[in-house]
Amino acid sequence: MQSRRGPARGRLALAAAAGCAAALFSLVAGAASDVRSGDRFSFALTGGRVLAAPGRAFDPGVVVVRGGVIEAVGPAGKVAIPADARAYDVHGKVVHAAFVDPYVPADRLAGRKPRGPSDEEEPPEAPAAPRRAQGPANHLLASVRADERVVDSLVVADRVSDDYRRLGFAVVVAVPQTEILRGRAAVVSLADGPLSGRVLEAQSGQVISLEPERLDFASFGRAGYPVSKMGEA
């Protein structure tokens, strides 16, 4: 969604506020009987400018969603709002389809250069995350961070959000970048506003990688296990 006061500010605010970002990714027309999900929750976005397709806009328009599927799209007054639907007034906003990026490193979202593969010759611009003395309870490997959540230290730079929105993305999955069992990813809206109000799912899945940590030859004798992809596998 986009505020009429500027092309980038507030473009997707409703996606987070109404918890309906998933329904805005594609305009899928279908009857309620076509919905295979058990989720029957229905809501309607009313009063905003709806971009249904290139060259096809409704202002004001109505979008009706049921069970995560867009049930109806059209001009206000001609699209019936179901009696059980919760209505959200989005006057002054633009409702449009958007993409989801399912894998975005946390460093990239913070505006830093993501850590490259360990076999690259160029050193990273930013130091890797500090290694713990040992892993979580009952695990001695510091490379096991399964108990950590990327959302607890996540930073999303405004310029990064703006760049993604200009490319048509509304939501990203932020992933941790270090160790073997790296911890939980998070699904985040790219709307403006505090990050605490834009987290759509704080724990979306465990991130695992067979990429070993960069080997510091100066302290090779103190290198932790494993230091090769075969060892991690």
Sequence and secondary structure as in RCSB ss.txt:
>XXXX:A:sequence
MQSRRGPARGRLALAAAAGCAAALFSLVAGAASDVRSGDRFSFALTGGRVLAAPGRAFDPGVVVVRGGVIEAVGP
AGKVAIPADARAYDVHGKVVHAAFVDPYVPADRLAGRKPRGPSDEEEPPEAPAAPRRAQGPANHLLASVRADERV
VDSLVVADRVSDDYRRLGFAVVVAVPQTEILRGRAAVVSLADGPLSGRVLEAQSGQVISLEPERLDFASFGRAGY
PVSKMGEA
>XXXX:A:secstr
   TT SSTTTTHHHHHTT GGGGSS     GGG  SS   EEEEESSEEEEETTEEESSEEEEEETTEEEEEEE
TTTS   TT EEEE TT EEE  EEEEEEEHHHHTTS     TT SS  SS      SS STT   TTB TT BG
GGS    HHHHHHHHHTTEEEEEEE  SSSEEEE EEEE  SS GGGTEEES   EEE        GGGGGG  S
  SHHHH 
